[in-house]
């Protein structure tokens, strides 16, 4: 039998180096040369986000100060100030200690735990599934390789969207790419019906969503991967205790009991890698370079831990409850900046815990990297995305309150103008297509307004407005423009978007021309009647 696929040394993680070259590396080389790597280049954003959770947990084990105190040290974690001093010394070193990297991968973790196809403990997998996932006759009942790979259709009637893949003629996936999809499934996998798993006499085929499903995750992004990974280790005041028994799945002595309650979360290992709701087993080909099948099922039906992921934004609803800010493929990253810059308590959202307590010496060069997966809470996947801001963390409110509040005003103004544009475009459509609408009084009843059809112009106008609004936002995002009113350029962008949505040919019609004039007047009124600046950002308007 061929050797396995050792994730420590097999090249499976796409990276970009400081000299501009791109290649793949294993975990060992990634940590040895993290100071030479400027970016991860995984083409699957949910896998990149999950991988960063895993790498952050490994970083806490590997990184240490000059006296050998690790970032996951229990004593250092008792006082945040002490832990921050350790982190500062780690950052000052500028790289991971090569000996510490090798000790972790070769001595601290049992042999075989990083092998993707190890027969006893394959990485992040449960080898028991080959016997527990069977049909009524006791024969193996795998889920199929298409179920593993995000973007492939599954089932007899699955839609063929990104390639001609069918369950009747499955196409193997290279082992490196299978590792990406394994990670993405564990963090973003669906809820609901899954491959049945028999533990006792009962054969259950229903599971919960992965811990990051629907989420967008935000990371402080430095000039090299070493800096980004060290800053990704959550500060030890996340509501989970630091314990000597804190373990990641590849470190634990025993496989988890699917029927028992999940172990209590601890910092940082279980917080970052111990909340999976799925169990996966990959089936390799004979030479162990590709995956030809997979089992994907539930891992536990125990209660979900009531803990906040350190990389997400929480929004406070009207009822006062905090809820995850969900990923939206149509929403650009700059519209989340106020939640990333403003301090908790001065805003309706809580910033990601990972973006608090950043080193003052690095703020001037830190960007924000976001990975999101637009999904529903069950089975539907819409789109995934990756985005990076300029170096905006220098403007966090605790450092530069004037700039932070200015950017919050600019964002709020953009949201307000978008609402006015949407109403103006709907008004124009109804005036242009309804002969009696021109005679209707401006104070017509809410009941009559609800009967009016929105028409196509509102969506078209917003689709043109948001890219232009982003350009205006970044023009305003300069310290010398803190006193510049943000509404006028945004209204001008909205007027242009409205005209483009209506179209030149349509404006030759007298009714359309009159409707356009009324709608433009409505938008100009928004400029005159702009409300006082506020730091509360709207989440209602979507392009």
N, C-alpha and C positions, 0 to 999 in steps of 0.2 A: 504494500500500500504506500502511496506517495506521502510525503511529509504534509503537515497541515499548512495553514496560512497564518503565520505568526505576525500579529499586528504590531509587535515591537519593531520589527525590522523589514517587513514587506512594505513596498512603496504603495500606500493606499490613500494618503491625505494630500490633495493638491494644494500647493503653496506657491507664493511668488516671493522670490528672493530680492535682496536689496539691489542687486545688479540688474534687475528687470526680468531675469529668466524665470520660467515657471517649470515646475517638476512635481513629482510626488515623493513623499517620504513616509517612513514609519514613525511610530511614537518616540522611539529612542532618538532618532535624528532630529525630530521636531523639537524635543526639549534640549538636546545638545546644541542646536543651532537656532534656537528661537530668537536670539538677538540679531540674526541675519535674515530672518523672515519678516516681510512687511505685511503679508496678508494671507488669509486662507482663501482658496479659490474653489471650494466645493460648489458644483452647479446646482445643488439641491439645498436651498436655504433652511428648510426644517432640519435637515441633517447637520448643517453647520451650527445651528443653534443648539441642538442636542449635543453635538461634539464639544462645543464650548462649555457646556455644563460638566461634561466628563473631564475635559482638560483642566478646568478650574479645580475640580476635586483632586486630580493628580498633582496640580501645582501646589496645593496646600500640603501635600505629603512631601514634595521634593524641595520646595523653596525653603531656605533657612538663612538666618543672619550669620554674622561672623563667629558667633559663639555656638552655632549649631542649633539654635532654637527655630523650630519649624513653624510655618504659618498656621498649622493645625494644633499647635501646642496648647494643652488645656490650661496651664497656668497663665500663659500670655493672654489667652482669650478671656480670662476673668475680668480684666480691665481693658476697655477698648483703647485707651491711650497707650498702654503697654504694647498691645497688639499692633497699633499703628506705627510704633517705633520699630518693631520687628519688620513690618512691611517696608518701611522707609529704608532700612539697611539692605533688605533684599533688592529693592529697586536701585539703590546706589551701586550694587555690585554689577548691574548691567547685563547679567547673564545667569543662567542656572549652572550650578556646580556639576561638572560632568560626572564626578564620582557619585554624587547624590542621586543623579539620574539613573546610573547603572545599578546602584544599590537597590533603589526602589523596584526597578523592572526585573532584576535578576535574583534578589534575595528577599525583599520584603513581601512580594507577592508570590504565592505558590506557582511552581512550574506548570505550564500549560494553560494558565488562566487567560492569557492574551492570544491564544490560538483560536481562530474563528471556527475551526472544525475539531477541536479536541473532543475525544469520545466521552470523557467524564465531565468536564466543565468548560464547554465552549464559551467564548467571550459573550457576556450579556444574554445567554441563552439557557434554556432548560432542556437537557437531553431526555428527560422523562416523557416529553410530548410524543415521541415516536411510539410509545406503548400506551399512552393515555388518550391520544386522539385517534380513535378507531371507530369504524362504523358498527352497525348492529351485529354484524357477523364476526367482529373482532379483527377485521382487516385494517391496515393503516389507512388513515383518512386525512392526508395532507391538505393544506389550504390552496396550494399552487403557487408557483413563482410569480405569477401575475398579481396575486394578492399582496405579495411582498413589495413589489416595485410601484412606487407612487407614479401615477400618470398612465399606467397600463389598464386596459379594460379587464373586468373579471366577470365570470359567469357566461352563460350561453348568449345572452342578449346584451352584453356590455358594449358600450359605444367605442368605436375605434377612432381615437382622437390624435394621439401622438405617435402612432406607429401601428403596423398591422400585427398586433399580438392577440392571440386567442387562446383560451384554455385548451382547445383541441389540439393545438400545435404550439406548446410553450417554448419560448426561447430562453436559454440559459443567460444568466447575468454574471459578468466577471466578479470574482470574489471581492475585489476592492470596492466595487460599486454596491455589491450586496451588503457590505458593512455600512455604507451610508444609509441604505434603506432600512436596515435593521435598527439603526439609531433613530431614524425618523419615525418608524413605527412605534417604538417604545415611548417616545415623547409626544407624538401627535396622532397616534392611532385612533380609530373610530370607536364609537359606542354602539351597542346593539348586538345583533346576531353575529356570531363568529363560529369558527370550527368548534364543534362540541368537544369537551374534555371530560373524561370519566376518572374521578378520584375514588369515589365509593361506588355504590350501585347506581347512583344517579349520574346521568350523562347530561351536563349543562353546556349550552351553547350561546351564552349571552354575557357581554362584558361591558366595562366602563370605558370612557374616553381617556386617552393619555393625558398626563399632567399639564401639557402645554397646548392641548387642542384649542384652536381658535385664537391663540395668543400671538402677540408681537413682542419680541424680546429686545431689550436695549442694553448695549455694552459700551463702556468707556473704551475708546479705540486709540491706542498710542502709535508712536512712529515705528514700533516693531512689535512682533508677536509676544516677545518676552514681557514687555510692559503691559500689553493688553491682557495677558493671562494672569499676571500678578494682580492687576486691578479687578479681574473678574472674580477673584476669591472674595466671597461676601464677608463683610465686617461681622464679627461675632456678637451682634446684638439683634439677631433676626427672630428671636422668640424660640429658637431651638438651642438646647444646651450642648456644650462641647463635652464629649464623653470619650473615655479611653476605648470603649467598645464600638465607637463610630466606625462603620465599615461600608465600603462600596461593594456592589455585587461581586466583582472579580476578586475581592479580598476576603470575603466571608468564608467560614469553614464549611457551612452546610447550605444546601439549596433551600429556598424558603418554602414553608408549609403553605400550600394554597388555601387550606381550610382554616388556618389560624389567623388571628388578627395581625395586620402588618405591624412590624416592630416600630416602636416610637421613634420619631425622627430625631436625629442629632446633627450637630454642625461639625464639619461642612459636608461630609461624605453622603450621609443618607438624605440630607436636605437637597443635594444636587442630583443624586443618582438613585435614590431609594423610594421613589413615588410611582413607579411603573404600575400600570394596570393590565398590561399585556405580557404574555409569554410567547417566545419565538424560538424556533429551532430551524436552522438552515440545513438543507440536504445538498452536499457537494457532489460533483461528478467524480469520476474515478481518479483523475489526476489532481483533484482538489484545487483547481484554479477557477472554477465557476460554480455557481449555485443553480441547481436544476429544479429544486422544489423547496417548499417551506411549510412549516406548521405555524399558524398564528392563532392564538386563542387567549382566553382570560388568564390572569395570574392570581387574582384575588377578588373576592366579593366583600372583603372587609371594608369598614368605613374609610372614606377618604380623609387624609390628614388635613386639619384646618391650619394650613400654613401658607404663607405668601411666598411665591417664587421671587427670588431677589432681583430679577431682571425685567419685571413687568410694571406697567402703570395701573394703579387702581383709581377708578372714578367713583366719586360719591354721588349717589342718586338723590332724587328729591326726598326719598324716604330715609336718607341718612346712611344707607347701607353702601359698603364699598364693593365694587364689582370690577372684574377684569376688563381692561380696555382691549377690545377684540381687534384682531387684524382685519383691515379693510383694504383690498387690493386697489381701490380707487382713491385712497386717501394718502397723500404725499407725507413724507416724514416731517417736513417743516411745520405741519399743522399740529404736531405734538410737542413742539419745542417749549411752549410755556409750561407744560407739565414736567419737562425735563430740567428746566432752569429755576422755576419758582420753588421756594421752600414749602414743605408740608405745613399746612395751617394758613397760608396766604392764598390758597387756591383750592378749587373743588376736586383736585386730583392729588394723589400721592405719587411722587416720583419713584422710579425704581430704586430699591435699596442699594443696588450696586453703584449708583451715581451719587451717593452721599459720601461725605468724608473723603474726598479725593485729595491727593497730595497737592499743596499749593504750588510747588515748583513745576508741576507738570500741566496744570490747568490750561496754560496758554497754548498747548499743542494737542490737547485731547479733543477728538471728535466723538460722535456717537454713531455706532453701527447698529442697525436694526435688521432683524430677521423676522418675517411674519408669514403666517399661513392662514389665508382667508378660507375658513371652513364653517360648517354649522356644527352643532354639538353632537351630531350622530354620525352620518356616513358621507355627506356631500363635501367634496373638496373643490374649491373654486380656483384659487391661484395662490402662488407663493411669491415672495419678493424679498429683496435685499436692498438696503439703502444706507448711505453714509453722509453725515453732515460735514460742513467745514468745522474748524476748531471753535465750537460754540460753548464748551463747558467753562471757558474763562469768564463767561457772562452769567454764571449761576448767581442767584440772588444774594447768597451770603457773601459773595465776593464783589459783585457789581450790581447792586440793586437797581440803579437807574437803567442800565441796559437791559436787564432781565424784564423789568416792567414795560420798557419801551417795546420789546419784542412781543410781549403778551398783548399789548395794545394793538400792535400791527396785526397779529393773528386774529384777535377779536374783530377788528375792523374788516378783515377779509371775510370772516364768517358772516358778519352783518350784511356786507355788500352782496355776498352770494345769495342770501335770503331775499334781499330786495330784487336782485336780478331774476331769481326764480319767479317771484310774484309778477315782475314786470313782463317777463316772457310769456307767462300764462295769460296775463291781461291782453297782451298784443295778439295772441292766438285767438282768444275769444272775441275780441273786437273785429278781427279780420275775417272770422269764419261765421259769425253770428250776426245777421242783419239787424236784429233787434237789440244787440248789445250796445250799439252806439247810443241808443236812446235810453238805456237803463241808467237810473240814477247811481251816483257813486256810492250811495249808502244802501245799496240793495241788500236784502236779508242774507244772513249766513246760509239759510237753506238753499237759496237760489245759487249762491257761489259754489256750494258743494256739488250741484248738478253740472257745473261747467267742466268740460274736459280739459285736462292740462295741456294737451297738444304736444307736438314734438319739439317746439322751439326752446322750452325750458331746459330739457336735457342737453340739447345741442349747445345752448349758450353756456351752461355750466361746464360742459366739456372743454369749451374754448377758454372760459374764464380762469379756471384753476391754474393751468400752466402760466398764464400771463400774471396772475396774482402772485405766484411763487417768484417770478422774476422781480416784480415790484417789491416783494418782501425782502429779498436779499439785497436789493438796492437800498432799502431802508435799514437793513441790519448793519449799521455802521455807527460807531460812537458819536461821530460828528453830526449824525442825523437824528439824535435822540429827541430833539424838539420839533421834528418835521411831522405835521399832521399826516397820518397814513391814509385817510379816507379819499382825498382827491385823486391820487393816481390809481387807486383801486376802482373808483367809480368810472374813471376813464377806460380802464381795462374792461369793466363790465359793459359799458356802452359799445365798445368795439366788438365784444363777444356777442352782444345782442344783434348788432347789425350783421355779423357773419352768420349767425344762426338763421335770421330771416332770409338773407340772401339778396343779391342785387336784382335778380330777375323778379322775385316776388314783390319788391318794393315799387315796381312799375304799376301794380294794381293800386287804385286810389284808396280802397279800403285798407289794404296792407300799409300804405304810406301813412294814413291817418292813425292806424293802430301803432305803428312804429313811433310816431311822434308822441302819442300819449304815453307809451311805455318809456321812452327816453326822458320825458318830463317827470315821470314817476321816479326814475333812477336819479335824476338831478336833485329831486326833492330829498332823496336819501342823503345826498351830500350836504344839503342845507340843514337838514334836521338830524345830523349825526349826533348820537348820544354821547355822554361823557365817557372817556376811556374807562375800561374796566379790565381786571385781570381774570375774570371768569370766561373761560373759553367754551364755545358752543360745540356740541357733538352732533347736532341735528342735521346740519347741511352736508349733503354728499353730492359730489359731482355726478 
